[in-house]
Amino acid sequence: MPRHSHAHSNGHAYSPSQNTFSISPHRFQPRTRPALRWRRQLIVKIAAIAFFAGVVLLLIFPSFRDLLLPTLGLGFILTDDPTLSTVRHYDLNNYLGTARGWERGERILFCVPLRDAEAHLPMFFAHMRNFTYPHHLIDLAFLVSDSKDQTLPKLKEYLTDLQNDPDDRMPFGDISLIEKDFGQKVKQDVENRHGFAAQAPRRKTMAQARNWLLSASLRPHHSWVYWRDADVETAPPTILEDLMRHNKDVIVPNVWRPLPDWLGGEQPYDLNSWQESETALALADTLDEDAVIVEGYAEYATWRPHLAYLRDPYGDPDVEMEIDGVGGVSILAKARVFRSGVHFPAFSFEKHAETEGFGKMAKRMHFSVVGLPHYTIWHLYEPSADDLKHMERMEEERKMKEAAEKAEKEKAAKLANNFENQNEQWQKDKEAVAAAAKEQETKKDKILVGGEAGPHAHAGEGEAAGAKKSHENGIVDTAGNEVKKE
Ligand SMILES: *[C@@H]1O[C@H](CO)[C@@H](O)[C@H](O)[C@H]1NC(C)=O
C-alpha cells in the first residue's frame, strides 16, 4: 500500500525493497487496473467527506444553509423549513384560507384589543380554554392601551397559566402583547362610551388601535384573522369553525345581550352590522366630508336593516345575510383581506369609521361580507347610569317591602300572643264566672252561661267571646280561631 501513495505523490512507482537506481519495470507501463480503481475510490472518499462536512456545517450553522442551498439551486428545500433564522420563504397562495382550515392546519391570528379590561379577563380566559379549534394553530395578539387598571399584569398571569397548562391541548401558539396608548379622552364607563357625541372620536381611536395591533402581529403564515372583544359573556366554543365553514372573506355572528328581567330579558347589542339603505346613502350625501355616521342613535335615522333585529331565536343558524357595515365584537376575516389593504379607517371612509368602515372598504374591494342573523353570541350586560339608578330604586323598594313584611309578621305574632293572653284571661274569667255562678246557684236558681243561645247572648263581646262559645263545643283550630260547626 505505501507504494501506491508514493506513486501518487511523485508520479512514478517506487519500491523501497528494490534498488533505488534500478529502472522500474513498471515505469513505462500503462497504469494498472488497481491504480485506476484506487483513484476512483479516493475521489469518492473525498466527495463523501466533503458531503459529510457540508451536512455538519448545515446543521451547525443555519445561516450557511440560506447561503449555500439557493446557490446550488436547492432553494426549494428552504420553503418547508420554518426554523430558518434569517431567510424565510412563503408562498402566500398557501395561506388564503379555506372552509375547513382546522383540517389543513390553517393558522388564525386572534386579535384582542383591551382597555381597562381587568374585570373581564377571568371570563375571557374561560372562553379561551373552551375553544375547539386546535389551540396550537391559534396565535394570540393583545393590544393593551390607555389602561389605568391592572390589565397588563393580570393578562400576563393568565397567559402564563394557560401556556403552562398540563393539558397539552390548552397552550396556544405565539403570543404578542402589544402596548400602545392613544391618549383616549373618552372615559371607559358605559355612559361616556355610548354617548352620541363621543362616538366618532372614539371609533377613530379604536380603528387606530386595531390597525396597530394587526400590522404588528400579522405574519405570512396566518390564513385567518379573528377579532374578539374581551367582554363576550356567552359564545359557542365552536365559533371559529362555525364561522369558517361559511368560507367568506368577512363574517360576523349576531350579537345580543341579556338584560335583567325588569328590562325585558334580552336586547340586540351590536347595531354596527347592517345592510346599506337608500335613506342612509341620501343622508351620507348631505353630510360633511369628515362626518362619521354611527348606528343606533336618533341623530342619524338611517332605516338600515340591522343584523341584530333580524334575529329569530329558532331560525337556522347557517342563514347568511349580505351586510355592508360590520360590528367588531366578533369578526372572522381571511388574512388576505388585510393583505389586500383593507383596514379599519381612522377617518371618514364613505361616512364611516372603524369596523363599519372596514366592512364598507371590504365590500368596495369586492370581498364577501356576511352576517349570520340567527347565530347569536351574548355580550356582557353592563348597566347604564339610568339602569343603575333604577336598580337602586328597586333595591330600596325591595328593602322597604321586606321591612314592611317583617313588621307585618311581628304584628301578627303579637296579635297571636295577645290572643293567647286573652284566652288565659278568659280561662280566669270563666273560672271566676263559674265560681260566681256556683255562688249564685247556691244563692238562687239561675244558670248564667251555656246553651245554644250562647253566641247571640254574647254578640258584641268580640272574638274572644266567640271562641269561648266554640270552646264549649270543643271546636277550636290550632291558631285559636273559631271553626264553625255547621
Ligand atoms: C366552558 O365549558 C364548560 C364545560 O362545557 C362550561 O361549563 C363553561 O360554562 C364554559 N365556559 C364558558 C365561558 O363558556
The ligand as an ORCA input file, in Angstrom:
! r2SCAN-3c Opt
* xyz 0 1
  C     -66.614     26.162     29.123
  O     -67.062     24.825     29.037
  C     -67.615     24.313     30.225
  C     -67.919     22.872     30.002
  O     -68.658     22.665     28.854
  C     -68.841     25.134     30.614
  O     -69.391     24.647     31.792
  C     -68.441     26.573     30.777
  O     -69.575     27.353     31.039
  C     -67.752     27.078     29.527
  N     -67.253     28.421     29.770
  C     -67.578     29.465     29.014
  C     -67.030     30.756     29.433
  O     -68.260     29.369     28.028
*
